[in-house]
Amino acid sequence: MSDDIPVSAVSDDSFPMHVFHALGVDPIVYEERIGGAVMVVEKRPADGPITVMTSGASRLVTDSGERVELAVEVVDGQQGAALVALRIVCDDIATHRRVPPMLAPWRNDAPFLTGTAISAIMATPSRWGDAFDEVRNDNGHVVGHVRTLRLLTDREAAAATADGWESLRDALGLDALLDVERPDPGTS
């Protein structure tokens, strides 16, 4: 993605306000932006994992008109991995003018995070429910969503494709999917 991606002129502040208030904690704003236009913030809720989010991905133009922000949950020290995933998906949104499809893993032939078995990304609902996943305007109408990106190994992505996200989530647990340095199941 170039350093100057096209964004829509949006006057609605529902998305930045949602990101700012999400999870009940103030954001830590990263200096680096994705494509020069998308801010990245970190949230550290007391009752959950570190969540790295976009603020501005909702301004990327899509053919469907759908607007989303993105989030990735990781263990402390792996925020760089979250940033890589956010860049990949923001690039896809900007290049192909589409939002990431829900519950359909994007699989790569090889790991995209050096030194890991992580080779797939899948957009899923969050652990937090609609209060996090749905972006609402001042009138309470849903105007978009936050999509939580799961960083998966190839075997995890294959299992999610075959049996569904819920089956993978229930079998492994959400917290088992946080550490990007985990081995690919069945290969260790």
KEDREN-503397 format. One record per residue (C-alpha): residue in three letters; x, y, z. Coordinates in Angstrom, 2 decimals, decimal comma, padded with zeros to 5 digits. Example, Ala and Ser with C-alpha at 12.3 -4.5 7.8 and 13.67 -1.06 7.14 Angstrom:
BEGIN
(rec ALA; (012,30; -004,50; 007,80));
(rec SER; (013,67; -001,06; 007,14));
***
This chain:
BEGIN
(rec MET; (000,00; 000,00; 000,00));
(rec SER; (001,32; 003,44; -000,81));
(rec ASP; (001,98; 006,03; 001,84));
(rec ASP; (-000,92; 008,09; 000,50));
(rec ILE; (-004,06; 005,97; 000,17));
(rec PRO; (-007,37; 007,45; -000,92));
(rec VAL; (-009,97; 007,85; 001,81));
(rec SER; (-013,54; 009,06; 001,75));
(rec ALA; (-014,48; 012,39; 003,22));
(rec VAL; (-016,60; 011,29; 006,17));
(rec SER; (-018,10; 013,81; 008,55));
(rec ASP; (-019,56; 011,19; 010,91));
(rec ASP; (-017,40; 010,79; 014,02));
(rec SER; (-019,05; 007,51; 015,11));
(rec PHE; (-016,02; 005,40; 014,19));
(rec PRO; (-013,26; 007,43; 015,91));
(rec MET; (-015,46; 007,85; 018,99));
(rec HIS; (-016,15; 004,10; 019,08));
(rec VAL; (-012,44; 003,28; 018,84));
(rec PHE; (-011,56; 005,88; 021,49));
(rec HIS; (-014,13; 004,54; 023,97));
(rec ALA; (-013,81; 000,83; 023,12));
(rec LEU; (-013,13; -001,53; 026,02));
(rec GLY; (-013,47; 001,29; 028,54));
(rec VAL; (-009,80; 002,32; 028,42));
(rec ASP; (-008,02; 005,22; 026,77));
(rec PRO; (-006,08; 004,38; 023,61));
(rec ILE; (-002,31; 004,48; 023,28));
(rec VAL; (-001,79; 006,06; 019,86));
(rec TYR; (001,05; 004,68; 017,73));
(rec GLU; (003,22; 007,18; 015,90));
(rec GLU; (003,25; 005,10; 012,71));
(rec ARG; (000,21; 005,22; 010,43));
(rec ILE; (-000,81; 002,64; 007,87));
(rec GLY; (-000,73; 004,15; 004,39));
(rec GLY; (-000,31; 007,58; 005,91));
(rec ALA; (-004,05; 007,74; 006,69));
(rec VAL; (-004,98; 004,98; 009,14));
(rec MET; (-004,09; 005,51; 012,78));
(rec VAL; (-003,25; 002,54; 014,99));
(rec VAL; (-004,08; 002,46; 018,68));
(rec GLU; (-003,47; 000,00; 021,46));
(rec LYS; (-005,99; -000,84; 024,16));
(rec ARG; (-005,06; -002,58; 027,41));
(rec PRO; (-008,29; -003,57; 029,15));
(rec ALA; (-007,91; -004,92; 032,67));
(rec ASP; (-010,04; -007,98; 031,86));
(rec GLY; (-008,69; -008,93; 028,45));
(rec PRO; (-005,76; -009,17; 026,09));
(rec ILE; (-003,89; -006,32; 024,44));
(rec THR; (-005,99; -005,20; 021,49));
(rec VAL; (-004,42; -003,25; 018,63));
(rec MET; (-007,00; -001,38; 016,54));
(rec THR; (-007,24; 000,82; 013,50));
(rec SER; (-008,84; 004,24; 013,55));
(rec GLY; (-009,43; 005,32; 009,99));
(rec ALA; (-009,78; 002,02; 008,12));
(rec SER; (-013,49; 002,89; 008,03));
(rec ARG; (-012,60; 005,77; 005,70));
(rec LEU; (-011,10; 003,45; 003,06));
(rec VAL; (-013,43; 003,32; 000,08));
(rec THR; (-015,16; -000,02; -000,55));
(rec ASP; (-017,41; -001,05; -003,44));
(rec SER; (-020,09; -002,23; -001,02));
(rec GLY; (-019,99; 001,00; 000,99));
(rec GLU; (-019,47; -001,11; 004,10));
(rec ARG; (-017,29; 000,53; 006,74));
(rec VAL; (-015,10; -001,33; 009,22));
(rec GLU; (-012,34; -000,80; 011,71));
(rec LEU; (-010,02; -003,68; 012,50));
(rec ALA; (-008,70; -005,17; 015,73));
(rec VAL; (-006,11; -007,83; 016,60));
(rec GLU; (-005,61; -009,42; 020,02));
(rec VAL; (-002,05; -010,40; 021,02));
(rec VAL; (000,09; -011,08; 024,06));
(rec ASP; (002,29; -008,25; 025,30));
(rec GLY; (005,42; -007,87; 023,21));
(rec GLN; (003,73; -009,06; 020,00));
(rec GLN; (002,10; -005,79; 018,99));
(rec GLY; (004,33; -005,76; 015,88));
(rec ALA; (002,60; -008,92; 014,67));
(rec ALA; (-000,76; -007,20; 015,09));
(rec LEU; (000,52; -004,23; 013,09));
(rec VAL; (001,64; -006,54; 010,25));
(rec ALA; (-001,84; -008,11; 010,09));
(rec LEU; (-003,53; -004,71; 010,14));
(rec ARG; (-001,29; -003,52; 007,29));
(rec ILE; (-002,08; -006,63; 005,21));
(rec VAL; (-005,84; -006,21; 005,63));
(rec CYS; (-005,83; -002,42; 005,16));
(rec ASP; (-003,83; -002,95; 001,95));
(rec ASP; (-006,43; -005,48; 000,78));
(rec ILE; (-009,27; -003,06; 001,57));
(rec ALA; (-007,53; -000,21; -000,28));
(rec THR; (-006,43; -002,31; -003,26));
(rec HIS; (-009,53; -004,45; -003,79));
(rec ARG; (-012,13; -002,05; -002,32));
(rec ARG; (-013,62; -004,80; -000,15));
(rec VAL; (-013,91; -005,48; 003,55));
(rec PRO; (-012,50; -008,72; 004,93));
(rec PRO; (-015,11; -011,46; 004,65));
(rec MET; (-016,34; -012,74; 007,97));
(rec LEU; (-015,32; -016,25; 009,01));
(rec ALA; (-013,42; -017,02; 005,79));
(rec PRO; (-009,70; -017,48; 006,40));
(rec TRP; (-007,25; -015,84; 004,02));
(rec ARG; (-004,47; -018,41; 003,74));
(rec ASN; (-000,93; -017,79; 002,57));
(rec ASP; (001,41; -020,49; 001,23));
(rec ALA; (004,00; -019,66; 003,89));
(rec PRO; (004,06; -017,86; 007,24));
(rec PHE; (003,87; -014,09; 006,85));
(rec LEU; (005,36; -013,48; 010,30));
(rec THR; (009,03; -014,37; 010,39));
(rec GLY; (009,88; -017,14; 012,84));
(rec THR; (006,25; -018,19; 013,35));
(rec ALA; (003,75; -020,67; 011,92));
(rec ILE; (001,18; -017,88; 011,34));
(rec SER; (000,07; -018,03; 007,72));
(rec ALA; (-003,61; -017,08; 007,80));
(rec ILE; (-005,89; -014,25; 008,88));
(rec MET; (-009,60; -014,58; 009,59));
(rec ALA; (-012,11; -011,86; 010,48));
(rec THR; (-014,35; -012,97; 013,36));
(rec PRO; (-016,64; -011,54; 016,00));
(rec SER; (-014,80; -010,32; 019,09));
(rec ARG; (-014,83; -011,81; 022,55));
(rec TRP; (-016,62; -008,63; 023,69));
(rec GLY; (-019,87; -008,97; 021,74));
(rec ASP; (-021,97; -006,36; 020,00));
(rec ALA; (-020,86; -003,48; 022,23));
(rec PHE; (-017,40; -003,80; 020,63));
(rec ASP; (-018,34; -005,24; 017,23));
(rec GLU; (-021,07; -002,76; 016,28));
(rec VAL; (-020,34; 000,91; 015,59));
(rec ARG; (-023,43; 003,00; 016,27));
(rec ASN; (-024,21; 006,63; 015,49));
(rec ASP; (-025,71; 009,14; 017,94));
(rec ASN; (-029,20; 007,82; 017,08));
(rec GLY; (-028,20; 004,26; 017,97));
(rec HIS; (-028,21; 002,95; 014,41));
(rec VAL; (-025,47; 000,53; 013,37));
(rec VAL; (-023,25; 002,33; 010,83));
(rec GLY; (-020,44; -000,23; 010,63));
(rec HIS; (-018,43; -002,82; 012,49));
(rec VAL; (-015,14; -003,66; 014,13));
(rec ARG; (-013,75; -006,90; 012,72));
(rec THR; (-011,40; -008,83; 014,97));
(rec LEU; (-008,63; -010,44; 012,95));
(rec ARG; (-007,41; -013,82; 014,18));
(rec LEU; (-003,86; -014,81; 013,30));
(rec LEU; (-003,93; -018,53; 012,54));
(rec THR; (-001,59; -021,33; 011,61));
(rec ASP; (-002,36; -023,25; 008,43));
(rec ARG; (-003,84; -026,18; 010,36));
(rec GLU; (-006,02; -023,84; 012,42));
(rec ALA; (-007,22; -022,13; 009,24));
(rec ALA; (-007,96; -025,52; 007,66));
(rec ALA; (-009,95; -026,54; 010,75));
(rec ALA; (-011,89; -023,26; 010,70));
(rec THR; (-012,65; -023,76; 007,01));
(rec ALA; (-013,79; -027,35; 007,50));
(rec ASP; (-015,63; -027,11; 010,83));
(rec GLY; (-016,30; -023,39; 011,33));
(rec TRP; (-014,88; -020,65; 013,55));
(rec GLU; (-016,97; -021,62; 016,56));
(rec SER; (-015,62; -025,16; 016,50));
(rec LEU; (-012,01; -023,93; 016,38));
(rec ARG; (-012,68; -021,36; 019,09));
(rec ASP; (-014,34; -023,93; 021,33));
(rec ALA; (-011,61; -026,54; 020,76));
(rec LEU; (-008,65; -024,25; 021,43));
(rec GLY; (-010,06; -021,31; 023,39));
(rec LEU; (-009,56; -017,67; 022,42));
(rec ASP; (-006,56; -017,17; 024,68));
(rec ALA; (-004,68; -020,02; 022,98));
(rec LEU; (-004,83; -018,01; 019,74));
(rec LEU; (-003,14; -014,90; 021,20));
(rec ASP; (000,51; -015,97; 021,09));
(rec VAL; (001,74; -015,78; 017,48));
(rec GLU; (004,79; -017,86; 018,41));
(rec ARG; (002,68; -020,95; 019,14));
(rec PRO; (003,50; -024,05; 017,09));
(rec ASP; (001,19; -025,26; 014,36));
(rec PRO; (-001,01; -027,93; 016,03));
(rec GLY; (000,06; -031,42; 015,10));
(rec THR; (003,57; -030,36; 014,05));
(rec SER; (005,23; -030,02; 017,45));
***
